[in-house]
Amino acid sequence: MTNKDKRTQLVLTLGDPAGIGSEVILKALADPEVTQNCDVMVVGNRTLLTKSYENISKNIENSLALANPVDLSIVDVPIAGEIITGVGNAASGAASFAYMEYAISQTLAGEFDAIVTGPIAKSAWKAAGYNYPGQTELLAEKAGVERFGMLFVGRSPFTGWILRALLATTHIPLSQVAATLTPQLLTKKLDLLVECLENDFGIKNGRIAIAGLNPHSGEMGQLGTEEIDWLIPWLESERQKRPHLQLEGPMPPDTMWVKPGIAWYGNSVIKNPADAYLALYHDQGLIPVKLMAFDRAVNTTIGLPFVRTSPDHGTAFDIAGKGIADATSMKAAIQLAVELVKQRYRV
């Protein structure tokens, strides 16, 4: 993206067509504040979106809260098999995978500045024969990158403070976390985070808080020795290599989230919350993120040659088609994608 007058070009995938993707997309694109700085191409199925629009319109008071598919730019991807609202199956998995393949290929070809992905069901992908842990891994493979990470971003509606939390490990069993974590892995994640803060958020010489692994960060080896064995030495080495950064930790995983909580809710004065937080495993990072920002957090994949964001929620099959899905996170994902593109390319 080089033309300063150019509107950001987004490609938005429907996600699993049996879930709430169509509803949150139609609600998000009805908001003029969401689309004022971007053009959006929806990758999905026009017939399905139209049926969703007609069905949901009956269940909400204000039909103007939904974008009419007639007014949207849609890449119509045929669906093979029956889509049952609220039930993920091989057909819905194959469809959502096809949406992703199109979005990735066209973005890599330069047609779009960023991808915003609707929620998919990993079980449906597996039923369709696609064995990926999630969309993040598919994106990284297709983009040909080995260094990538899941960064969760949320803007507080109370204070405007921005929470940024990166996961060192993602979708692996808890029993495998300790063996998976290494100094080399954390260095890669820290490199990614530093690059992201500078390139995508304009933050140089940032303050980064890094969690310990064990309760109380091991309590001087009484509750686990990973901190003493390698985590503290690794962090000291990184401080020597990166004197311009403010690296805090390894912090007790519970109290690390106190400052972010106060900064988020604004119920007392807080000084110097970190610019970003590095959690060592999935729930260590996402439990506090979702407690603070469940309805507005955004998942962004860092390390890709393009911007990718996604709402931080799943397919919600149990409420699909009922008109009650909250589109706040989808709106935030679209708006963040635009912000990141403009910051990354300085337009």
ZICOR-V585919 format. One record per residue. PSI is psi as a letter, one per 40 degrees, with the letter a starting at -180 (NA if undefined). NEAR is the number of other ideal C-beta (glycine too) atoms within 12 Angstrom. Layout:
psi={PSI & PSI}
near={NEAR & NEAR}
This chain:
psi={h & d & h & d & e & h & i & h & h & i & h & h & i & d & a & h & e & e & a & e & d & d & d & d & d & d & d & d & e & e & h & d & d & d & e & d & e & i & h & h & h & h & h & b & h & d & d & d & d & d & d & d & d & d & d & d & d & d & e & i & d & h & e & e & e & h & h & h & d & d & e & i & h & h & h & h & h & i & h & h & i & h & h & h & h & e & h & h & a & d & d & d & d & d & d & d & d & d & d & d & d & d & d & d & d & d & d & d & e & e & d & i & d & i & h & h & h & i & h & i & h & d & d & d & d & d & d & e & e & h & g & i & d & a & d & d & d & d & d & d & d & d & e & f & i & d & h & i & i & h & h & h & h & h & h & h & e & d & e & e & i & h & h & h & h & h & h & d & i & b & g & i & i & d & e & e & d & d & d & d & h & i & d & d & d & d & d & d & d & d & d & d & d & d & d & d & d & d & d & d & e & f & h & i & f & i & h & h & h & h & i & i & d & i & h & f & f & e & f & f & e & d & f & i & e & d & d & d & d & d & d & d & d & d & d & d & d & d & d & d & d & g & e & e & i & g & h & h & a & h & i & h & d & d & e & d & e & d & d & d & d & d & d & d & d & f & e & i & h & h & h & f & i & i & d & i & h & h & i & e & i & c & d & d & d & d & d & d & d & d & d & d & f & d & e & e & i & h & h & h & h & i & e & i & e & i & h & h & i & i & i & f & i & a & d & f & d & d & e & h & e & e & e & e & i & h & e & d & d & d & d & d & d & d & d & d & d & d & d & d & d & d & d & d & e & f & NA}
near={28 & 12 & 12 & 11 & 9 & 18 & 21 & 39 & 31 & 44 & 42 & 51 & 48 & 50 & 53 & 49 & 52 & 44 & 43 & 41 & 51 & 53 & 46 & 49 & 50 & 46 & 34 & 39 & 40 & 31 & 24 & 13 & 15 & 32 & 29 & 16 & 25 & 37 & 24 & 42 & 33 & 44 & 43 & 46 & 36 & 26 & 21 & 41 & 40 & 24 & 23 & 41 & 35 & 22 & 23 & 36 & 25 & 15 & 21 & 23 & 12 & 12 & 19 & 16 & 25 & 35 & 36 & 21 & 29 & 14 & 19 & 30 & 24 & 32 & 27 & 23 & 28 & 19 & 31 & 18 & 21 & 16 & 36 & 21 & 30 & 24 & 25 & 37 & 30 & 27 & 29 & 46 & 36 & 33 & 44 & 48 & 40 & 34 & 46 & 44 & 29 & 33 & 43 & 35 & 23 & 26 & 35 & 24 & 15 & 14 & 22 & 36 & 39 & 48 & 49 & 54 & 50 & 49 & 43 & 45 & 38 & 28 & 25 & 35 & 35 & 21 & 25 & 28 & 13 & 28 & 16 & 27 & 22 & 34 & 43 & 35 & 28 & 33 & 40 & 28 & 23 & 29 & 27 & 14 & 24 & 15 & 23 & 35 & 40 & 43 & 46 & 45 & 42 & 41 & 29 & 26 & 19 & 18 & 22 & 12 & 26 & 35 & 45 & 44 & 50 & 47 & 43 & 40 & 34 & 33 & 21 & 22 & 15 & 17 & 10 & 14 & 28 & 26 & 15 & 24 & 36 & 21 & 22 & 17 & 29 & 38 & 25 & 26 & 41 & 35 & 27 & 34 & 44 & 35 & 26 & 37 & 34 & 24 & 25 & 38 & 28 & 18 & 24 & 16 & 16 & 33 & 27 & 40 & 41 & 42 & 46 & 41 & 41 & 31 & 18 & 21 & 33 & 26 & 16 & 15 & 17 & 13 & 18 & 26 & 19 & 31 & 34 & 23 & 19 & 25 & 36 & 28 & 17 & 33 & 32 & 20 & 19 & 32 & 20 & 13 & 17 & 22 & 12 & 17 & 30 & 24 & 35 & 28 & 35 & 38 & 33 & 26 & 33 & 18 & 21 & 33 & 31 & 23 & 27 & 37 & 28 & 23 & 32 & 33 & 21 & 18 & 13 & 13 & 11 & 19 & 10 & 16 & 33 & 36 & 36 & 43 & 46 & 52 & 45 & 41 & 35 & 28 & 23 & 35 & 42 & 31 & 24 & 32 & 36 & 24 & 20 & 38 & 38 & 24 & 25 & 32 & 40 & 42 & 44 & 47 & 44 & 43 & 32 & 39 & 25 & 40 & 43 & 46 & 47 & 42 & 48 & 36 & 37 & 32 & 38 & 31 & 30 & 17 & 22 & 35 & 34 & 21 & 29 & 18 & 39 & 25 & 37 & 27 & 41 & 48 & 37 & 40 & 47 & 45 & 35 & 42 & 45 & 36 & 30 & 40 & 36 & 27 & 24 & 31 & 22 & 14 & 19}
